């Protein structure tokens, strides 16, 4: 079957598409990348922002940025009026200089990313890198641009995460609705700092994170908290309470009630102080807590013996008087 353009459409409203898009990039670009480019070409005179494209195409903002970065690096699109300049791959990103020393990890990945040619070369030289890039796109459910591919490559090289561990991290991030490359990079940095560098360690970490998610959902259901996900600080508290201190959701809720009785806003630091006190006193169940509170009340209601000057006595004065009245005094002569 042969196809041709409807001549009535050709003489209607139209816009230009660079020939390079059809000649070179149709085989390389993904569906999302082609969609954002066509929309941008159609609305180029309006100077749209990435948020406008995201809203118009119903594509997540992070995905729009990833897709658009492909065209920036291809030289088709300018980002803030500037074209991407090819850079030599820095020494830390070369295959022979892969950094696996956790103590040498920088605060964040450098701004310079490897070019598309350098990424392609690495993928050809190292089958594991090629596998990682292909699987990352499959797990993310979208085609990722060279900028995002470069970030993933640098995560392996700079943070020292094995490919299998990085793919497990990507899969987890997608499962919680955090599929942007920036989020994955920050999570990878955290895993690297914690030396999560094996499948076993990654699996353990994911189980802990899942447990914290479950605790958060239960706490929201019991308290009416409407936030869908905890902050990083709240997640850290949940992890400590459940994993390190061994508290279940019932005890965490009791700590929430104690906090609510003393402040009108949610304060995880306050709850942490409450639970830290219970942990120090080896209180792990509501029954133990009731017994602890009862003991405290009894101790508070029992007055301490004081002497005439108001100081606490180190002996029972009543017992001393009784014994002095009832027991005879015995005189023992001194021996010469």
C-alpha positions in Angstrom: 0.0 0.0 0.0 1.3 3.4 -1.0 0.6 6.6 1.1 0.6 10.3 0.2 -0.3 13.5 1.9 -3.7 14.9 1.3 -3.2 17.9 -1.0 -6.0 19.9 0.8 -4.0 19.6 4.0 -0.7 20.6 2.4 -2.2 24.0 1.4 -3.7 24.6 4.8 -2.1 25.6 8.1 1.3 24.0 8.5 4.7 24.3 10.1 8.2 23.4 9.3 10.0 20.3 10.6 13.8 20.1 10.2 14.9 17.5 7.6 17.4 16.1 10.1 14.5 14.9 12.3 13.2 12.6 9.5 16.6 11.8 8.0 18.5 10.9 11.2 16.3 10.8 14.3 13.2 8.8 13.4 15.0 5.6 14.1 16.7 6.9 17.3 14.0 9.0 18.9 11.2 7.5 21.0 7.5 8.3 20.9 7.6 10.8 23.7 10.6 12.6 22.2 8.9 12.9 18.8 5.6 14.1 20.5 7.3 16.9 22.5 9.3 18.1 19.4 6.3 18.2 17.2 4.3 20.1 19.8 7.2 22.6 20.3 7.6 23.1 16.5 3.9 23.9 16.3 4.0 26.4 19.1 7.5 27.7 18.7 6.4 31.3 18.2 4.8 31.2 21.7 8.0 30.4 23.5 6.5 27.6 25.6 8.0 26.3 28.8 8.4 22.6 29.6 5.4 22.9 32.0 3.2 23.9 29.0 4.3 20.9 27.0 3.6 18.6 30.0 0.1 20.0 30.5 -0.8 19.9 26.8 0.4 16.4 26.1 -0.5 15.0 29.5 3.1 13.8 30.0 4.9 14.0 33.3 7.1 17.1 33.6 10.2 15.0 34.3 9.6 12.9 31.2 9.2 16.1 29.1 12.6 17.3 30.3 14.2 14.0 29.6 12.7 13.8 26.1 13.6 17.4 25.3 17.2 16.9 26.4 17.5 14.5 23.5 16.8 17.2 21.0 19.0 19.7 22.8 22.0 17.3 22.6 21.1 16.6 18.9 21.3 20.3 18.2 17.7 20.6 17.1 16.5 22.6 20.1 18.1 25.3 22.2 17.8 25.3 25.9 17.4 28.8 27.2 18.8 30.1 23.9 22.0 28.0 24.2 23.1 25.0 22.2 24.7 22.0 23.9 28.4 21.8 23.6 30.2 18.4 23.3 32.5 17.7 26.2 35.2 15.1 26.6 34.3 12.5 29.0 36.1 13.3 32.3 38.6 10.7 33.6 36.2 9.6 36.4 33.7 8.4 33.9 36.0 6.3 31.7 35.8 2.5 31.9 39.3 2.0 33.2 38.8 4.5 36.1 35.5 3.3 37.6 35.3 4.6 41.1 34.2 2.0 43.7 35.6 3.7 46.8 32.6 4.9 48.8 34.6 7.3 50.8 35.7 9.2 47.6 32.1 9.8 46.4 31.4 13.5 45.7 28.5 15.3 47.2 26.6 15.0 43.9 27.3 14.1 40.3 29.2 16.7 38.4 27.2 18.8 35.9 29.1 17.6 32.9 27.5 14.6 31.2 29.1 12.3 28.6 28.0 13.0 25.0 25.9 10.7 23.0 29.0 9.4 21.1 30.7 8.6 24.4 27.7 6.8 25.7 27.3 4.8 22.5 31.0 3.9 22.7 30.7 2.7 26.3 27.7 0.6 25.4 29.6 -1.1 22.6 32.6 -1.7 24.7 30.8 -2.9 27.8 27.7 -5.2 27.2 26.7 -4.7 30.9 26.3 -1.0 30.3 24.3 -1.6 27.2 22.1 -4.0 29.1 21.6 -1.4 31.9 20.5 1.3 29.5 18.0 -1.0 27.7 16.6 -2.4 30.9 16.4 1.1 32.5 14.1 2.3 29.6 12.0 -0.9 29.9 11.5 -0.4 33.7 10.8 3.3 33.3 8.4 2.6 30.5 9.8 5.4 28.3 12.7 6.2 26.0 15.3 8.2 27.9 17.5 10.9 26.3 21.2 10.9 26.3 21.3 13.3 29.3 19.5 10.7 31.4 21.5 7.9 30.0 24.6 9.8 30.9 23.3 10.2 34.5 22.7 6.5 34.8 26.2 5.8 33.4 27.7 8.2 35.9 25.8 6.6 38.8 27.6 3.3 38.0 31.0 4.9 37.4 31.0 7.6 40.2 28.8 6.0 42.9 30.1 2.5 42.2 26.6 0.9 42.2 26.6 -2.4 40.3 24.2 -2.6 37.3 22.0 -5.1 39.0 21.7 -2.9 42.1 20.9 0.2 40.0 18.2 -1.6 38.1 16.6 -2.8 41.5 16.7 0.8 42.6 15.0 2.1 39.4 12.3 -0.6 39.7 11.6 0.5 43.3 11.5 4.2 42.4 9.0 3.5 39.6 6.8 1.4 42.0 6.4 4.4 44.3 5.8 6.9 41.5 9.2 8.5 41.6 10.5 7.8 38.2 12.4 11.0 37.4 16.1 10.7 36.8 16.9 13.3 39.4 15.1 11.3 42.1 16.8 8.1 41.0 20.2 9.9 41.2 19.6 11.2 44.7 18.4 7.8 45.9 21.5 6.1 44.3 23.8 8.5 46.1 22.1 7.5 49.4 22.5 3.8 48.6 26.1 4.4 47.8 26.8 6.2 51.0 25.1 3.3 52.9 27.3 0.8 50.9 24.3 -0.9 49.4 26.4 -2.6 46.8 25.0 -6.1 46.4 21.7 -7.7 45.4 21.3 -9.0 49.0 21.8 -5.5 50.6 19.5 -3.9 48.0 16.8 -6.4 48.7 17.1 -5.8 52.4 16.9 -2.0 51.9 13.8 -2.3 49.7 12.1 -4.5 52.3 12.8 -1.8 55.0 11.5 0.9 52.7 8.4 -1.1 52.0 7.8 -1.6 55.7 8.1 2.1 56.3 5.6 2.8 53.5 3.2 0.3 55.2 3.6 2.0 58.5 2.9 5.4 57.0 -0.3 4.2 55.3 -1.5 2.7 58.6 -0.6 5.8 60.5 -2.5 8.0 58.0 -5.5 5.7 58.3 -5.5 5.9 62.1 -4.8 9.6 62.4 -6.3 11.2 59.4 -3.0 12.5 58.0 -3.7 13.2 54.3 -0.1 13.4 53.0 0.3 10.5 50.6 4.0 10.0 51.3 6.3 10.8 54.2 9.1 13.2 53.9 12.7 11.9 54.0 13.0 13.0 57.7 9.7 11.2 58.6 10.8 8.1 56.7 14.1 8.1 58.7 12.1 8.3 61.9 9.8 5.4 60.8 12.8 3.3 59.9 14.5 3.9 63.3 11.3 3.3 65.3 10.4 0.0 63.5 13.7 -1.4 62.4 16.1 -0.3 65.1 13.8 0.1 68.1 11.3 -2.6 67.2 8.0 -0.6 67.7 4.9 -1.7 65.8 2.2 0.6 64.5 0.2 0.4 67.7 3.0 1.9 69.8 3.8 4.5 67.1 0.1 5.5 67.2 0.3 5.8 71.0 3.3 8.1 70.6 1.3 10.1 68.1 -1.5 10.5 70.7 1.0 11.6 73.3 2.3 14.2 70.9 -1.3 15.4 70.0 -2.0 15.9 73.7 0.8 18.5 73.9 0.9 20.2 70.5 -1.5 21.2 67.8 0.7 20.2 64.9 2.3 17.0 63.8 5.8 16.8 65.2 7.8 13.7 64.5 10.7 15.0 66.7 8.3 15.1 69.6 7.1 11.5 68.8 10.8 10.5 68.6 11.5 11.7 72.1 8.5 9.8 73.4 9.5 6.6 71.7 13.1 7.1 72.7 12.0 7.2 76.3 10.0 4.1 76.0 12.8 2.3 74.2 15.2 3.3 77.0 12.8 1.9 79.6 12.3 -1.3 77.5 8.6 -0.6 76.9 7.5 -2.5 73.7 3.7 -3.2 74.2 0.7 -1.2 75.4 0.4 -3.4 78.5 4.0 -2.6 79.5 3.3 1.1 78.9 0.2 0.9 81.2 2.3 -0.8 83.9 5.0 1.8 83.5 2.5 4.7 83.8 0.9 3.1 86.9 4.3 2.7 88.6 5.1 6.3 87.9 1.8 7.4 89.4 2.4 5.4 92.6 5.9 6.7 92.9 4.6 10.3 92.5 1.8 9.8 95.1 4.2 8.2 97.8 5.7 11.1 99.9 9.3 10.9 100.8 10.5 11.1 104.4 12.0 14.5 105.3 13.8 15.8 108.4 13.0 18.9 110.3 15.0 21.1 107.9 13.1 19.8 104.9 15.9 17.6 103.5 15.2 14.1 102.4 16.3 11.6 105.1 18.4 8.6 104.3 16.6 6.6 107.0 13.0 6.1 108.3 12.7 8.4 111.4 9.5 6.7 112.5 11.2 3.3 112.5 14.1 4.8 114.5 11.8 6.2 117.2 9.8 2.9 117.5 12.9 0.8 117.9 14.4 3.3 120.5 11.3 3.0 122.6 10.8 -0.8 122.5 14.4 -2.2 122.5 16.4 -1.9 125.8 19.7 -0.1 125.7 22.6 -2.5 126.3 25.8 -1.1 127.9 29.0 -2.8 126.9 32.0 -1.9 129.1 35.2 -1.1 127.3 37.9 -3.7 127.4 41.2 -2.7 129.0 
